[in-house]
């Protein structure tokens, strides 16, 4: 049996998902500005130390009721995945560079 890394959506994350739902006027078309806002919301979640399961994000939007367009739900899910992965990779790189190991700076 492996370790279960499943983290249920916290109340804070659900509040942020509701913010996205309120923010988006046309649930069938995301504008560039709305995409930037969605990215900003997910960046805020991960930078505060919270993590989420991307499948839970997708399920939440599917079950929320106003997101009938699957392509838009998938787009938001992909944004959430991209932001979380990018944040985790950046965090790993910071740890490596602070360590001094794997530093190609010549010191």
Buried (B, 14 or more C-beta within 10 A) or exposed (E): EEEEEEEEBEEEBBEBBEBBBEEBEEBEEBEEEBBEBBBEBBBBBBEEEBEBBBEBBBBBBBEBEEBEBEEBBEBBBEBBBEBBEBBEEEEEEEEEEEEEEEEEEEE
